[in-house]
Amino acid sequence: MNMSERQARILQAIIEEHAEVASPVGSVTLSKLFNVSSATIRSEMAALESLGMIAQPHTSAGRVPTDKGYRWYVNRLQENRDKADSYNRQIKNSARALDIRVRDAGEPSQAIRSAVDSLVQLTRNAGIGTIGNQLYMAGLANLFGQPEFTGGDTVRDVAYLLDNLEPWLREAAPNKPVSVFIGEENPVGKSSGCSLIISKFRSPYSDDSYIGVIGPTRQNYKQTMGLVGFAGEMLEKELYA
């Protein structure tokens, strides 16, 4: 069973609305958005649920995206990246601020730290960057302050992901300009409920240097992927200028 175009638009709306409100999205909200009845929306949501794209939390009448739904959404963003402007006005303004901060940083290690710190502020995620064999990390308060990470088991899963991230990066060496690992796709910390968004760049330390963010799967992927990709491109340009 394939998604209809309306189902695809509803799934996109659920993902983007859930990123903003951090709660399940109900049929009433969507019926107003699409100007159709709640019954029609419920029927389409049932179809999306049968496809594994959304799920219903036990205590809510609304729906939340699954890892599979997020993967569909991220793939669509990546496919459309070359067909349109990669950055909306907000991303352009944020990217400009990041660029200025890195240009003023000085030595390469500080430039990478400044780029990571900027991503933390701009995306409200935790940020990571490799400096030689070291992994610089910032913004953990952002990560553990998210409503998804309030339970003890979840915190332990996220901590396991963070503890094992640096050796995994060395071993796996993801080579895409922007790589996205969603929830159970993560090679370590599969049950952490995190998304890892990273960009590979060349630096004086290594041809396989990385910068990125770690946050909940509930994410503004368009903005975050755009900023992470820009950070990698800008660091490589500045460090090899």
N, C-alpha and C positions, 0 to 999 in steps of 0.2 A: 504493500500500500504506500503510495507516494503522497506527499503533502500537496494540497491545493495551494494556489497563490494566496487565498485568504487565510488559510491555516498558517502559511509561512509568515504573513504579516501579523497575525495574532501572536504567534510564537515570538517574533521579534519584539512586539509590544510588551509581552509578559517579561521577557528578559530585561528590557530597558527600564520598565516600571519597577521591577523587583530590585534592580540596582539602585534605584533612587530611594525607595521606601523601606527596603529591608524587611518586607513582610509579604505573605502570599497575595497574589493578585486575583481579584474576584471578577465574576461575570458582569456585575453592575458597572464597574469601572470600564471594562472593555466594551460593553454595549454602548456606552456614551461615546467612547472614542471612535467606534466603527459605525455608529448610528444604525444598529440592528438590535433585535430583541435579546434579552438575557438568555432566553431559551436557545436561540441560534448560537450564541457564544458558548453556552454549556455543551451543545452538541459538538462544536468544533474543538472545544477543550477535551472532550471525551476522546475524540479522534487523535488528538495530539498525545494524550496520555497513553492510548493504545500503541502509539508509535514509540513510546519511551522518551518523548521529548520534554514532558512536564510530569510533575507528580503532585499529589495532594497530601499535605501534612495531616496527621491524624486529627488535630484539633481545629482545623480550619476548613472553610468552604472554598478558599482560594487555591491557586496552584503556584508552584515554584518550578523553575527550570531544573532539569537534570543535567548531569555531566554531558550526556549525549546531545541535549538541546543546546548547551553552551558550545559544544564542538561544532555543531551545524552553524551556529551564529558566527563563530570565529572564522570558520572556513569561508563563509560568505564575505566577511570583511576582507579577508586576504585575497579572495578572488576579485573583488571590486576595487582593490587598492590602486591598480594601475589604470582603472577606467575613469577615475575622478580625482579631484583634489584630495590628497591624503589628510590634510589638516583643515578643520573648520577654524573660524576666527579665534575661538577660545584656545584651541591647541596651538595656533600660530603665536598668540600672545604668550602662552606659557613657554613655548619653545624658545622664544626670544629671551625671556628672563633666564632660562637655563643656559643659553648660549653666552650671555653676558657674564654670568657667574663663573662659568668654566674658563672663559677667556682671561678673567682676572685672577685665576687661582695660582698661577705660577708653575711650579714643577709638576711633572706628570702624576705623581701619586696624589697630590693635593687636587689636581684637576679631576681625577676619577672620584675622589671623595666628595668634591663639590657637586659633581653630576649626580651621584647617588643621593646626597642630601637634598638636592633640588627635586629629584623624583619622589622622595619621601613627602616633601611639602606639597607637590603638585598633585600626586595621586592618592595621598593618604594611605599608602601601603607601607610595608617594610621595604627597604632598598638594599641591594647587594651590588658589589663590584669586586672584581679580582684585580689585585695589585701584586704581580708576580705569583708566588705560591700562597699569598695571603688572601683571605676573603674579608673584605670590609663590609660591615653590616650596620644599618641604622634604621631607626623608626620602628623598633619592636613594640613600643607602646601603641603605635597605630594599629599594628596587626592584632595584638591581644586585646585591644579595646573594641574590636568589632563584635557585634552581637552573636555571630556564629561561634566565637571562641570563648564562651563563658564556662563551659563544662570541663571538668578535670580530665576526662579521657581525651577530649579534643585538644586541649592544651598540650598533653603529652605527645599526641600524634604530630602536632605542629613542631614541637621541640625536637622530635626525632628527625623530621624533615630538615630543620635548620642545622642540626648536628652533622648530618650526612651530606649536606649540599655541596660543600667544597670538594671532597674527594669524588663525588659523582660528576661534577662539572669537568674535572680533570680527565676522568675515564671516558665519559660519553662524548665530550667536545661537540655539542650541538652546533651545526654550521650554517643555519639559516640566519638571514639578517634579523628576523624576529621569530623566536620559537615560543610557542604557548603550550604549556602542560596543564591540563585541567583536571582537578580532583584526582580520580583514580588513575589518570594517565601519568601522574608523577611517579618516577622510578623509585623514589623513597618517600615515605609518608603518604601512602596511597589513601589512607582513611583520614587524612588531615582536613579535607574540605578546602584545600588551598589551590590557587592558580599561580603558576610560576611563569612569568613573562620575561624573557631575556633576549638581549641582542649581543651578537658576537662582533668584536672589533679588534683591529690591530693596535698594539701599544708598544712602547719601548721594552716592556717586560715580556710580551708574548704575542705571537700572531693569533693565539686563541685566548683573548681577554674577553670578559663578559661584564655586562651591566644589566640590571633588571630590577624587578619588584616581585614581592610575594604578598598576596592578599587573598581574601576569600574568593570562592568561585563567583559570588555575586559581585560583579565588577563592571565598570564602564570600560569595556574592552576597546572601543574605538579610540577613546582618548588615551588610555594607558598604553596600548600597542603603538599608537602614533608617537607618544612621548618617549617610550623606551627605544623605539627604532631611531628617532631623531638623536637621542643621547648617544647611541652607539656610532652613528654616522658622524656626529659633531666631534666626539672624542677622537676618532680615527683621523679626522681632518686636522684637528688642532695639534694632536700629539705628533703628527708627521708633517706639520707645516714647514 
